[in-house]
């Protein structure tokens, strides 16, 4: 049960962290080279999001977020574990 909790929490923290990092990249807080060759309107938004997603997958910080998320999940599950009495 402890392994299942760790995997579930790690996946949840990873998804939340990657989505947050993606929003930071799209918002322009972190620098990402996004081309301006897209059309205007909704197609520009979709093109920018797709480009940000692809560049995020190949970004080492994205994988650091995943590693930190699973580390946080392991720490969280172990800290909430009740001590076994003999």
C-alpha positions as CSV (number, residue, x, y, z in Angstrom):
1,X,0.0,0.0,0.0
2,X,2.9,2.3,0.7
3,X,4.3,1.9,-2.8
4,X,0.9,2.6,-4.4
5,X,0.5,5.8,-2.3
6,X,4.0,6.9,-3.3
7,X,3.4,6.3,-7.0
8,X,0.0,8.1,-6.9
9,X,1.3,11.1,-5.0
10,X,4.5,11.3,-7.1
11,X,2.4,11.3,-10.3
12,X,0.0,13.9,-8.9
13,X,2.9,16.1,-7.8
14,X,4.6,15.6,-11.2
15,X,1.6,16.6,-13.2
16,X,0.9,19.7,-11.0
17,X,4.6,20.7,-11.2
18,X,4.9,20.3,-15.0
19,X,1.6,22.1,-15.6
20,X,2.8,24.9,-13.3
21,X,6.2,25.0,-15.0
22,X,4.5,25.1,-18.4
23,X,2.3,28.0,-17.4
24,X,5.4,29.8,-16.2
25,X,7.1,29.2,-19.6
26,X,4.0,30.3,-21.6
27,X,3.5,33.3,-19.4
28,X,7.0,34.5,-20.1
29,X,8.4,34.3,-16.6
30,X,11.1,31.9,-17.6
31,X,12.8,32.5,-21.0
32,X,11.8,30.2,-23.8
33,X,12.4,30.9,-27.4
34,X,8.9,30.9,-29.0
35,X,8.8,31.9,-32.6
36,X,6.2,34.4,-33.8
37,X,5.6,32.8,-37.1
38,X,2.1,31.6,-36.1
39,X,-1.1,33.0,-37.3
40,X,-3.2,35.3,-35.1
41,X,-6.0,34.2,-32.8
42,X,-6.7,30.7,-31.6
43,X,-4.2,29.1,-33.9
44,X,-1.5,31.2,-32.5
45,X,-2.4,30.2,-29.0
46,X,-2.5,26.5,-29.9
47,X,0.8,26.7,-31.8
48,X,2.5,28.5,-28.9
49,X,1.2,25.9,-26.4
50,X,2.4,23.0,-28.6
51,X,5.8,24.6,-29.0
52,X,6.0,25.2,-25.3
53,X,5.0,21.6,-24.5
54,X,7.6,20.1,-26.9
55,X,10.4,22.4,-25.6
56,X,9.4,21.5,-22.0
57,X,9.7,17.8,-22.6
58,X,13.3,18.2,-23.8
59,X,14.1,20.6,-20.9
60,X,16.2,19.1,-18.1
61,X,14.3,21.3,-15.5
62,X,11.2,19.4,-16.4
63,X,12.8,16.1,-15.5
64,X,14.1,17.7,-12.3
65,X,10.5,18.6,-11.4
66,X,9.5,14.9,-11.9
67,X,12.4,13.7,-9.7
68,X,11.6,16.3,-7.0
69,X,8.0,15.3,-7.1
70,X,8.7,11.7,-6.5
71,X,11.2,12.5,-3.7
72,X,8.5,14.7,-2.1
73,X,6.0,11.8,-2.4
74,X,8.5,9.3,-0.8
75,X,9.2,11.7,2.1
76,X,5.4,12.5,2.5
77,X,4.4,8.8,2.7
78,X,7.3,7.8,5.1
79,X,6.6,10.8,7.4
80,X,2.9,9.8,7.7
81,X,3.7,6.1,8.3
82,X,2.8,4.9,11.8
83,X,5.6,3.2,13.8
84,X,5.1,-0.5,14.2
85,X,5.0,-1.8,17.7
86,X,6.6,-5.1,18.6
